Amino acid sequence: MLKYMSAGESHGQALVSIIEGIPSGLSLTHADINAELARRKLGFGRGARMKIENDKAKILSGVRFGYTIGSPVSLLIENKDWPNWQEMMAVDSGKSAAVTTPRPGHADLAGVLKHQSGDIRNVLERSSARSTASLVAIGAIAKKLLSAFGISIVSEVKSIGEVSCTCGQIKDIAKVDSSPVRCQDDNASKEMVKAIEKAAKEGQSLGGTFEVAIFGLPAGLGNYSSFERRLDGKICGAIASIPAIKGVEIGKGFELASLKGSCAHDEIFYDKNKGYHHKTNNAGGLEGGMTNGETLLITAAMKPIPTLGNPLKSVDIITKEQTLAFKERADVCAVPAAAVIAEAAVGLVLAEAFLEKFGGDSLGETKRNFDSYIKTTI
Ligand code: EPS
């Protein structure tokens, strides 16, 4: 129902993406997409590259006079760094020394083995997290669709390296976005910045954790009837597909394993105004592969970025000699950006589940179906 695809190398000419299946009549402007792209660039710890890029999407199709028209929406984000890479990334003929010493933790080694290539650049250009700009751009459209139904998606950084914050659920997204590390807790933010500065000086990189919260979801999105249709799997899959993400939890996640059943599950209540509801949300808004009407809560863990100023041991893929991994310009920490990227990834999964449930070629039709479902709840 909702299909999307992207292409583009990190230092190529541009990133392109297409999303098909967005109903007609959705208000959509360049500003909607560019605001999300700007949020992805936020965050202390990014490298020099982010100062070069300005990440503005050009809508090439599917939108007319500020509204979607039901045809595929295609987007183009130019790489401002391209003029510096024309020779090394030329489409026809060019020249560049091969990259031959893979970075531990990166796609480099598995990628060259897969493609039987002698130049890691052919792998790293697309496995680079640069591609997440496309994900955020099409995710912005998914988020805009969901927002037409009162559904909002926010995120917050919970830890960087060994520094954790103690803030509860996100209250004020503007405050989160104004923190240099996208964390509401001012003291923790300062400590996180210091930890990143220290890592940079030591030629290290840092990972961390973040939470994504989705408000306003109706119960019943997703499906319990087949493994592949369960929303838990789709959400975990989408977030774990973001470069460097190594762990995903829904609700209390791993903590639930040590609780007794009576403490783990969220009891069910009913009143005329609220309808069915729970007073706790250990399940994180998902039960049986479906949304249960509560806030959807996801926590993810990002490993430290593999490109190190002080590189680890590696092997030259041509000479087979023991050496050090190659190093090039890189970010020290990208956890604040990863949280924004996760909002987009979840937005796409939820928009797909939403359209699967409510359908509709035009937004008006989707709204009628949605309203009728909400009104006729048992
Ligand atoms: C990345 C390395 C850095 C990052 C890049 C991901 O880029 P460069 O090699 O040009 O310095 O800044 O991230 C982005 C460009 C981006 O838009 O997020 C990598 O090796 O994955």
Residues whose N, C-alpha, C, O or C-beta is under 5 A from the ligand:
A	BS01	EPS	G47 R49 S127 S128 A129 R130 R329 A330 D331
